[in-house]
């Protein structure tokens, strides 16, 4: 397995992979709309030989400025539960920190995402359109994070 930044050549293959991973079209549409509106900040794929087996992206949040949303994380059904998703989440989270983003938010299973530094407690005082129980943040710059406005505003595609 090889992890790399997504290229324009991958774009046509990503939505079908995402749809297969989730078993529905919603997440594939999300990817298409985020790309169409230039909301994607970071995007990685996992390949095995020349086959695309996984994908992850982070989108710029409208607010707070300097923060990202991690979603979706997709692994082909034939490759799930083999560490592909974990490897992708680690890679994109490390890249976000290296690029100087303040924090990344995710909506998902707290037990899963806490392994990568995403903590529900870090996001509890933020207004969000999603359940607080499943909203977590990975803080890269604690000083900047402490002074952020406390409202998470996602791109329209969400």
C-alpha positions as CSV (number, residue, x, y, z in Angstrom):
1,X,0.0,0.0,0.0
2,X,1.2,3.5,-0.9
3,X,-0.2,6.8,0.5
4,X,0.2,9.9,-1.6
5,X,-1.5,13.2,-2.3
6,X,-4.4,12.9,-4.7
7,X,-3.7,14.2,-8.2
8,X,-6.1,15.4,-10.9
9,X,-5.8,12.0,-12.5
10,X,-7.5,10.5,-9.5
11,X,-10.5,12.8,-9.5
12,X,-12.6,10.6,-11.8
13,X,-12.0,7.5,-9.7
14,X,-12.5,9.0,-6.2
15,X,-16.3,9.5,-6.1
16,X,-17.1,5.9,-7.2
17,X,-14.6,4.6,-4.5
18,X,-16.3,6.8,-1.9
19,X,-19.8,5.6,-2.9
20,X,-18.7,2.0,-2.8
21,X,-17.1,2.5,0.7
22,X,-20.3,4.0,2.1
23,X,-22.8,2.0,0.0
24,X,-24.7,5.1,-1.0
25,X,-24.3,8.2,-3.2
26,X,-24.3,11.0,-0.5
27,X,-20.6,11.0,0.3
28,X,-19.7,10.8,-3.4
29,X,-21.8,13.9,-4.0
30,X,-20.1,15.6,-1.1
31,X,-16.7,15.0,-2.7
32,X,-17.9,16.3,-6.1
33,X,-19.4,19.4,-4.6
34,X,-16.4,20.2,-2.4
35,X,-14.2,19.9,-5.5
36,X,-16.5,21.9,-7.6
37,X,-16.5,24.8,-5.1
38,X,-12.7,24.6,-4.5
39,X,-13.3,23.8,-0.8
40,X,-10.7,21.0,-0.5
41,X,-7.6,21.9,1.4
42,X,-5.9,18.4,1.6
43,X,-6.6,15.2,-0.2
44,X,-4.8,11.8,-0.1
45,X,-5.3,8.4,-1.7
46,X,-4.1,4.9,-0.9
47,X,-3.1,2.7,-3.7
48,X,-2.1,-0.9,-4.1
49,X,-0.1,-1.3,-7.2
50,X,-2.1,1.0,-9.5
51,X,-5.5,0.3,-7.9
52,X,-7.1,3.1,-5.8
53,X,-8.2,1.5,-2.5
54,X,-8.7,4.5,-0.2
55,X,-9.3,8.2,0.0
56,X,-9.4,10.9,2.6
57,X,-9.9,14.7,2.4
58,X,-10.0,17.8,4.5
59,X,-12.0,20.8,3.6
60,X,-11.6,24.4,4.6
61,X,-14.2,25.4,7.1
62,X,-16.0,28.8,6.6
63,X,-15.5,29.3,10.3
64,X,-13.5,29.2,12.4
65,X,-10.9,30.5,10.0
66,X,-7.8,28.4,9.8
67,X,-9.6,25.2,10.6
68,X,-10.5,22.1,8.6
69,X,-13.1,19.4,8.4
70,X,-12.0,15.8,8.0
71,X,-14.5,14.0,5.8
72,X,-15.0,11.6,4.2
73,X,-12.6,8.8,5.0
74,X,-13.2,6.0,2.5
75,X,-11.8,2.6,1.9
76,X,-12.9,0.1,-0.8
77,X,-15.2,-2.5,0.8
78,X,-12.7,-5.3,-0.1
79,X,-9.9,-3.5,1.8
80,X,-11.8,-2.4,5.0
81,X,-10.5,-3.4,8.4
82,X,-6.9,-3.7,7.2
83,X,-5.5,-0.4,8.4
84,X,-6.0,1.6,5.2
85,X,-8.3,4.2,6.8
86,X,-6.1,4.6,9.9
87,X,-3.1,5.2,7.7
88,X,-4.9,7.8,5.6
89,X,-6.2,9.6,8.7
90,X,-2.7,9.7,10.2
91,X,-1.2,11.0,7.0
92,X,-3.7,13.8,6.4
93,X,-3.7,14.9,10.0
94,X,0.1,15.1,10.1
95,X,0.0,17.1,6.8
96,X,-2.5,19.5,8.2
97,X,-0.4,20.2,11.2
98,X,2.8,20.5,9.1
99,X,1.0,23.1,6.9
100,X,0.2,25.2,9.9
101,X,-3.6,24.8,10.2
102,X,-5.0,25.6,13.6
103,X,-7.2,22.5,14.1
104,X,-9.3,19.9,12.3
105,X,-12.8,18.9,13.2
106,X,-14.4,15.5,12.5
107,X,-17.9,14.1,13.0
108,X,-17.7,10.4,13.6
109,X,-17.1,7.7,16.1
110,X,-15.1,9.2,19.0
111,X,-13.5,5.9,19.9
112,X,-12.1,5.6,16.4
113,X,-10.9,9.2,15.9
114,X,-9.4,9.6,19.4
115,X,-6.6,7.3,18.3
116,X,-5.5,10.1,16.0
117,X,-5.7,13.0,18.4
118,X,-9.3,14.0,17.8
119,X,-11.0,14.7,21.1
120,X,-14.7,15.4,21.7
121,X,-13.7,17.5,24.7
122,X,-11.8,19.9,22.5
123,X,-15.0,20.6,20.5
124,X,-17.6,20.7,23.2
125,X,-18.0,24.5,23.4
126,X,-18.3,25.0,19.7
127,X,-21.8,25.5,18.1
128,X,-22.2,22.9,15.4
129,X,-25.0,21.7,13.1
130,X,-24.0,18.1,14.0
131,X,-24.2,16.1,17.3
132,X,-21.8,17.3,19.9
133,X,-21.5,13.7,21.0
134,X,-19.8,12.8,17.7
135,X,-17.9,16.1,17.0
136,X,-14.3,16.1,17.9
137,X,-11.3,18.3,17.2
138,X,-7.6,17.7,16.7
139,X,-5.8,20.9,17.9
140,X,-2.5,21.8,16.2
141,X,-2.0,25.3,17.6
142,X,-3.4,25.5,21.1
143,X,-2.8,29.3,21.5
144,X,-4.6,30.1,18.3
145,X,-7.3,27.5,19.0
146,X,-8.2,29.2,22.4
147,X,-9.1,32.5,20.7
148,X,-11.2,31.1,17.9
149,X,-14.9,32.0,17.5
150,X,-16.9,29.1,18.9
151,X,-19.0,28.3,15.8
152,X,-18.2,25.6,13.2
153,X,-19.5,26.7,9.8
154,X,-19.1,24.0,7.2
155,X,-19.0,24.6,3.4
156,X,-22.4,24.5,1.7
157,X,-21.7,20.9,0.4
158,X,-22.1,19.6,3.9
